[in-house]
Amino acid sequence: MTMTKKSPVRRARQRKATEALQAAFPLAFPVDEADIRPLAIGIRDDLIAWYATQKLNITLNYIIGALRHHCWRTAYRQKLIAGAMRINLKGEPVSPVTEEAAALAVEQIKEAETARLNRPDEQTRKLLRRQAAQAKRQAEAAAKQAEAAAKKAAKVAASKPASEPKPKQKPKPATKPQPAPAAALTKPAVAKPAATVIVKKKRTIVIPPA
C-alpha cells in the first residue's frame, strides 16, 4: 500500500486521537479555538501516564501526535503571551509563560506565515509532480539501457574462444668457455742477452754473456 492510500487512514486516526483528548480533557483541549490556553511544561509525560491507565483503540503515537498538532497550531501560539498562565490537563493554572517562550512563539508564527505565502499553488504543484515523474521514467530507462548493454557485453565475451597460451621458450644452455689455443698456452721465449762489446784503444774486447 502506498503512502497516498495510507494518508486518509492516518488522518482519520489522528482526528480520532484529537477527539479522545477533547473528550477526556475539555479544558486543556477545547473544541473552540477561542478557549485555547497555554499548556503546562511536561504535559506530554502526564498524557503518557494517563494513556497507561486507559483502554483506547488508539496507539500512544497518535495521542502524542494529537498533542503536537495542537501545540503547533497558530491559534495556540497566539495564546503564548508573556505572563499568561499555563494549565495542566485538568485546566488548573501551574506556571506563567516566560518572555523567551512568548518571543519564540512570535517568531514561529512569522515563519509559518512566510512558508504559507511561499507555498506553490495547485498548478505549480501539478507541474512539479509531472517533472518528478518524468525524471523518474528517464532514470528507469537509462538504468534498463545500461543493464542491457552490460548483458550484451557479457554475452559477446562469453562467445569468444579462449586464446591458447603461448608455449614457453626453453632457456638457451649456457655456453661453456672455449679452451685457449695451444699457442697461447706456451711460454713466451726469453730473449738471451747479447754479448757486451767493449772497445778500447786499438783493441776490442768481447765479453760473452753470463
Residue pairs with C-beta under 8 A, 6 or more apart in sequence:
13 58
13 62
14 62
14 65
14 66
14 69
16 58
16 62
17 58
17 62
17 63
17 65
17 66
18 29
18 66
18 69
18 70
20 56
20 58
20 63
20 66
21 28
21 29
21 47
21 63
21 66
21 67
21 70
22 29
22 30
22 31
24 50
25 89
25 90
25 91
27 37
27 87
27 90
27 91
28 37
28 39
28 43
28 87
28 88
28 89
28 90
28 91
29 66
29 70
30 36
33 73
33 75
36 73
36 75
36 76
36 79
37 79
37 84
37 85
37 86
37 87
37 91
38 76
38 79
38 80
38 84
38 85
38 86
38 87
38 97
39 70
39 71
39 86
39 87
39 88
40 46
40 86
40 87
40 88
40 94
40 95
41 86
41 95
43 67
43 88
43 89
44 64
44 67
46 88
46 89
47 63
47 64
47 67
47 89
48 60
48 64
50 89
51 60
51 63
56 63
70 76
74 109
74 112
77 105
77 108
77 109
78 105
78 109
80 97
80 101
80 102
80 104
80 105
81 97
81 102
82 96
82 97
82 98
82 99
82 101
82 102
83 96
83 97
84 96
84 97
85 93
85 94
85 95
85 96
85 97
86 93
86 94
86 95
86 96
86 97
87 93
87 94
88 94
120 128
192 209
193 209
193 210
194 209
195 206
195 207
195 208
195 209
196 206
196 207
196 209
197 204
197 205
197 206
197 207
198 204
198 205
198 206
198 207
199 205
